[in-house]
């Protein structure tokens, strides 16, 4: 007697881009409120999209507790980069179908005191799709970029701020929110150190402000063991044991030891990446929208 062999008929046909977009934005912003604000959708709508996505795939993608996002299970972590890539490629495909071409010159400021995943790739794709577009890129610290924006020497810039600050201006959008973590090259207990050797960014940097305020709030002495405006230099200095740093979640590597409350570290707020447009005109609006979608997804 021939035995029927069960066939896995899942082929992803029931999954929609809206479901993937809901998952990506909720996972990126670590909550429904900000994701809903960015997408223009209600929390119940986002929750339903993610629930149906989980049902279609057959596994949990986001860990929730009393309505709050507490993290991603392994399945969610595995799907997130793939979902981002799908949405990014769809954006590229739709833009290539449209017949308009961006023409002109854009002065863009990007932070060199923060690593933005896929930024260079997104800009390269845009230039490839719009050969008559010229982008002049200035990489500097966030305080320097803010000054250039005020002087109208930049049309668009990406800067970082302390998370939770209201975005009242129409020309500003939050790209992402990043928790900060105390890191070192090995296990360190703050209560055993007479002074904290800080590896940190220069004066004016919001991450520096967060670190200093956290230490001063608990009365912990510190000194500046290494100061650099370069994100990579700061990370390398921590990795080589020159001191203790405060870095965003996305930059953590196996060479960095993440310190937690069991190591007596003081709590710190999160930071947010903000896209700001000062120039007026359709060219800048379209390019900013392209950046926002590419980097958020």
N, C-alpha and C positions, 0 to 999 in steps of 0.2 A: 504494500500500500504506500503510495507516494505521500510523503509528509510535506504539508505546506510550510514554506519558509517565510517567517514574518519579514515584511519589507518596511523599512523606514521611509515613509512617504514625505517626510518633511523636506521641502525644497525652498522654503523662504518666500513663497509667492504671497502669503498673507501679510508679510511685513511691509509696512509703509515707511516712506521717508519721514513722515510726521512722527511716527513712533521712535525711529532712530534719533531724530532731532530732539525729541522730548528727553530721551535717555541721556544723550550727550550733554545737553544744557543742564539738566538736573545734576548729573554726575560732576560736571565741571564746576558749577556754582555751589555744590554741596547743599542744595536745598531747593524747594519748589518756588519760594517767593521771588528770588532774583531771576530764576530761570523763566518764570511766568512773565515777569516784567520785560525781560529781553525778547521773549517770543510773542508777547501780546496775548497770552493764553492764561486761563484760570488754573488754579492749583488742582481742582477736581479733574479738569480736562487732561492736564499733564499726567496726573496719577493714573487715570484710566488708560492713556496711551501706553504707559510703561507696564501696567498690569497686563494689557493685551499682548504686548511684546513678550513679556515673561511667559505668558500662557502659550504663545506660538512656539517659542524656543524650547519651553519645558524646563526652565530653571529660573532661579531668583537672580536678578541683576543688580539690585540695590538693597542694602540692608537698612531697614527702617526701625525706629523705636519711638513709639508715641508721636508719630508724625514727623520725626526728625530723621535726617540722613546721618547714619553713623559710619558709613563706608561702603565699599564695594566688595562683594565676594569674589573669588577667583574667576568665576564666569564673567562677571561684570568687568573686571580688570582686563580680561582677555578680549572682550567685545569692544571696549571703549575705543582703542586706537583704530580698529577696523571700521567702526561706525563713523568716526571722524573722517577717515579716508574716503569712505563712500560719499558722505555729504560734501566733502571738499571737491571730489571729482565731479559730482553732479553740478556743483556751482560752476566749475570750470567748463563743463559741457554746455550748460545753458548760456553762459556768457559767450562761448564760441559760436553758438547758433545765432545769437543776436547779431545784427549787422552793424551796430554802432561801434565806433572806434574811439578810444580815449586819445585825445591829442593835446599836447601842451607840456608844461613843465610843472613838477610838483616838488617842493622842498619838504622833505620828510625827516623828522627827528625820531631816532630810536635809542633806547637806553643801553648803555654799555655796562651799567651796574645791575643789570637784570637780564637773564637769558630767556628769550621768547622762542618757544618751540615752533618750528615751521615758518618763522618770519622770512628768512631769506628765500625759502622755497616759494612762499606765496608771492613775494615781490618778483622773483624770477619768472614765475608763471604769468603774472600780469604783464610784464614787459614782453614776453614771448607772444601773448595774445594781442598786444597793442604796440606794434613796432614804432608808432609815431609818438609814443609817450616817453617823456624823459623824467626820471626820478633822481633828484639830488639828495643823497642820504647823509645825514649828520648823526654820528654816534657820540653820545655824551651822557653825563649823569642826568638824572631826572631834574635836579635843581637847575642845571645849566639849560636843559631843554625848555623848562618853564620860562626862563628869562628870554630865550630866543623867541618863544611864542608871544610873549608880551611885547617884544620889539618888532613883531611881525616879520621876523627873519625866517620863520618856518610857517608852512601852510598847514601841516598836520604833524602831530607828534604823539608818541606813546610814552606815558609817564606812570610812575607808581605813587600811590597814596595809601594812607591808613584806611583799612576797610571799615565800612559803616558810615563813612561820611556821605551825606546826601549829594546827589548829582542834580543840581538845579538848572544847569545850563543846557540848552538844546544842542549845543555843539560838542557834548561830552557823552561818551558811552563806556560802561564798564566791560572790559574784555574778559577778565577772569578775577577770581579771588583766591589768594594763596595763603595758607597757614604758614607761620614761621616756626622754625625749630632751632633750638640750641644744638650745636654740633661741635665735635672735637675729633681728634685722630684716635682717641682711646677713651675708656671710661674715666670720667672726672666727676667728683662730688663737690658741688659748690660750697658746702659747709666746711670742707677741709681745706679750701683755698683761701689764703689771707686776702688776695686780690685776684680778680678775674682778668686774665690777659686777653683783651678783646682783639679779635681780627675783624676789622670793620671798615665801612665805607666812610668817605669824608663828611665833614660837617654839612648839614642840609639834607642828607639822605634820610628818608623816612625809616629805613631799616635801622640805621644808626640811632635815630630818635627813639624807636621802640626798645632797642637794647639798653640804652642809657636810662630811660625812664623806668624800665622793669627792674634794673639793678638798684637804682636810687630809691625806688619805692620800698624795697626790702632792706635798704641800708647796707648793700654789699659794695665794698670798694672795688675799683677796677682801674686798669690803665690800658693805653692803646699800644698793644704789642705790634700791630701791623695795620696800616691804613692805606687803602688803595681804592681808586674809583673803578677799577676793573673787576668785574664779576669773577672772571676766571682766576685772576690773581688772588682774590680773597679766598676763593674755594681751595686753590692750591696751597695757600699758606696754612689753612686749617688742616688739610689732608697731611701736610708734612709736620704737624705738631707745633706750629709757631704760636698757637693760642686757640681760644674758643670763639666760634663765630655764631651768627644768627642768619640762617638762610631759608629761602622758601622751599616748600615741599618738593617741587618738581626738580630741584637741583641736587637732591640727596643721591649719593652714590655709595657703593660698597666700601669705599675708602673713608667714609665719614661715619662716625659713631653718633647716633642720635640720642641726646640726653633727654630724660623725661622727669616727671615729678619725683621719681624714686632717687634721682640724683640731686634733688633739692634745687632745681632750676626755677626761677620765677616765671610766671605765665606772661605771655606776650600776645598782642592782638594780631590779626591777619592783615595782609596788605592787598590792595587791588590794583590791577593794571587798567589804566584809563586811556582811551583814544580821544584826542581832542582836535577839533578842526577850527582854525581861525580864519582861513581864506573863504571867500564867498564864491559860489558858482557851481554849476553842475559837475564839472570835472572833479572838484575836490569832494563833493558829496558822493559821487559814484565810486571814487577810489576809496574813500573812507568806509563806505558800505562794503566794498569788496574785502578790505582788510578786516573789518569787524567779523564778517561771516567766515572768512578763511581762518582767522586766528581763534575764534570762539569754537569752531567746529573741530 
